[in-house]
Amino acid sequence: MRWGLTGGGSAGGLIKNALVRYFSKERAVNVRKINPKVPFPEAFAISESLYNIIKQNGPLTVPNTWNLAKEANISGLNSKTHMKIMLKWMRGRKMLKLLCTQVGSNKKFMHCTLPEDPQSAPAPNSHGLSLSTEKPIIRKKKRNRI
């Protein structure tokens, strides 16, 4: 009986299972290194146009984004595949966020813009009450040991 190769609860089995689980995972795509297939100034102009489309129309699926991009006549955008590459490039540059919504047994993936100023001041409460989300600090008396 081999103690280290079985998953029977021994320390060797636990380590083996953890290693198998770790190395069986596929690495995430490094979206920062995606080639947008056009020179950078043109890629920046295309991404600004796509960003404005998504910002004006709310979260959009890829087909809806493509339809609106065709209507907007974005210069430099060659095909739907090129638009998908540009959307992935924009996600890597933290311009867009990809949301997944469950619709029945299907999933819908939607692109939306990130908040432009995440550190903006919170809106004042309409009733003038201040809500506290922090726990009050309770200090205990130190006990002297004898």
C-alpha positions as CSV (number, residue, x, y, z in Angstrom):
1,M,0.0,0.0,0.0
2,R,1.5,3.4,-1.0
3,W,0.8,6.0,1.6
4,G,1.8,9.1,-0.3
5,L,-0.2,8.4,-3.5
6,T,-3.6,7.7,-2.2
7,G,-6.1,10.3,-1.3
8,G,-7.0,8.5,2.0
9,G,-6.5,11.5,4.3
10,S,-2.8,11.2,5.0
11,A,-0.6,14.3,4.8
12,G,0.9,13.0,1.5
13,G,-2.5,12.5,0.0
14,L,-3.6,15.9,0.9
15,I,-0.5,17.5,-0.6
16,K,-0.9,15.5,-3.8
17,N,-4.5,16.5,-4.1
18,A,-3.6,20.2,-3.6
19,L,-0.8,20.0,-6.2
20,V,-3.1,18.2,-8.8
21,R,-5.8,20.8,-8.2
22,Y,-3.3,23.7,-8.5
23,F,-1.6,22.5,-11.7
24,S,-4.8,21.5,-13.4
25,K,-6.0,25.1,-13.5
26,E,-5.6,26.9,-16.7
27,R,-3.8,30.2,-16.3
28,A,-5.8,33.4,-16.9
29,V,-5.2,35.3,-20.1
30,N,-3.1,38.4,-19.6
31,V,-5.4,40.9,-21.2
32,R,-2.8,43.7,-20.8
33,K,-0.7,42.1,-23.6
34,I,-3.5,41.8,-26.2
35,N,-2.6,43.3,-29.5
36,P,-5.3,45.6,-30.8
37,K,-4.3,44.9,-34.4
38,V,-4.0,48.7,-35.2
39,P,-1.5,51.4,-34.2
40,F,-2.0,52.8,-30.7
41,P,-3.4,56.2,-31.6
42,E,-6.1,54.5,-33.8
43,A,-6.8,51.9,-31.1
44,F,-7.2,54.7,-28.6
45,A,-9.7,56.5,-30.9
46,I,-11.7,53.3,-31.5
47,S,-11.7,52.5,-27.8
48,E,-13.0,56.0,-27.0
49,S,-15.8,55.5,-29.5
50,L,-16.8,52.1,-28.1
51,Y,-16.6,53.5,-24.6
52,N,-19.0,56.3,-25.4
53,I,-21.4,53.8,-27.0
54,I,-21.4,51.6,-24.0
55,K,-21.6,54.6,-21.6
56,Q,-24.6,56.1,-23.4
57,N,-26.6,52.8,-23.8
58,G,-25.8,51.1,-20.5
59,P,-24.6,47.5,-20.2
60,L,-24.6,45.9,-23.7
61,T,-24.0,42.5,-25.1
62,V,-21.5,42.0,-27.9
63,P,-24.1,41.7,-30.7
64,N,-25.8,44.9,-29.5
65,T,-22.5,46.7,-29.2
66,W,-21.7,45.6,-32.8
67,N,-25.0,46.9,-34.1
68,L,-24.5,50.3,-32.4
69,A,-20.9,50.5,-33.6
70,K,-22.0,49.8,-37.2
71,E,-24.6,52.6,-36.9
72,A,-22.0,55.0,-35.4
73,N,-19.7,54.3,-38.4
74,I,-16.5,53.9,-36.2
75,S,-13.5,54.3,-38.5
76,G,-10.8,51.7,-38.1
77,L,-13.2,49.0,-36.8
78,N,-12.9,46.2,-39.4
79,S,-15.2,43.4,-38.2
80,K,-17.0,42.0,-35.2
81,T,-14.0,39.9,-34.3
82,H,-11.8,43.1,-34.3
83,M,-14.4,44.7,-32.1
84,K,-14.2,41.8,-29.6
85,I,-10.4,42.1,-29.5
86,M,-10.8,45.8,-28.8
87,L,-13.3,45.1,-26.0
88,K,-10.9,42.7,-24.5
89,W,-8.1,45.2,-24.8
90,M,-10.3,47.8,-23.1
91,R,-11.0,45.4,-20.2
92,G,-7.3,44.9,-19.8
93,R,-6.9,48.7,-19.5
94,K,-9.6,48.8,-16.9
95,M,-12.0,50.8,-19.1
96,L,-14.8,48.2,-19.1
97,K,-16.1,45.5,-16.9
98,L,-17.7,42.2,-18.0
99,L,-20.9,41.2,-16.2
100,C,-22.6,37.9,-16.3
101,T,-26.3,37.6,-15.8
102,Q,-28.2,34.3,-15.5
103,V,-31.3,34.2,-17.8
104,G,-33.0,30.9,-17.3
105,S,-30.5,28.2,-18.1
106,N,-28.5,30.6,-20.2
107,K,-25.9,33.2,-19.3
108,K,-25.7,36.7,-20.8
109,F,-22.4,38.5,-20.9
110,M,-22.6,42.3,-20.9
111,H,-20.0,45.0,-21.0
112,C,-20.4,48.1,-18.9
113,T,-18.2,51.1,-18.0
114,L,-16.4,51.4,-14.7
115,P,-17.3,54.3,-12.5
116,E,-15.2,57.3,-13.6
117,D,-14.7,58.8,-10.1
118,P,-14.9,55.9,-7.6
119,Q,-13.8,58.1,-4.6
120,S,-16.6,60.7,-5.1
121,A,-18.3,62.1,-1.9
122,P,-21.3,60.1,-0.9
123,A,-24.7,61.8,-1.3
124,P,-26.1,63.4,1.9
125,N,-28.9,61.5,3.6
126,S,-32.3,63.1,2.8
127,H,-33.4,62.9,6.4
128,G,-30.3,64.5,7.9
129,L,-29.4,61.3,9.8
130,S,-25.9,60.0,9.7
131,L,-25.6,56.3,9.4
132,S,-22.6,54.7,11.0
133,T,-21.2,51.5,9.5
134,E,-18.2,51.3,11.7
135,K,-18.2,49.4,15.0
136,P,-17.7,51.6,18.1
137,I,-14.4,51.1,19.8
138,I,-14.8,49.4,23.2
139,R,-11.9,49.6,25.5
140,K,-11.5,47.1,28.2
141,K,-9.8,47.8,31.5
142,K,-6.4,46.2,31.9
143,R,-6.3,43.7,34.6
144,N,-3.3,43.7,36.9
145,R,-1.7,40.3,37.4
146,I,-0.4,39.6,40.8
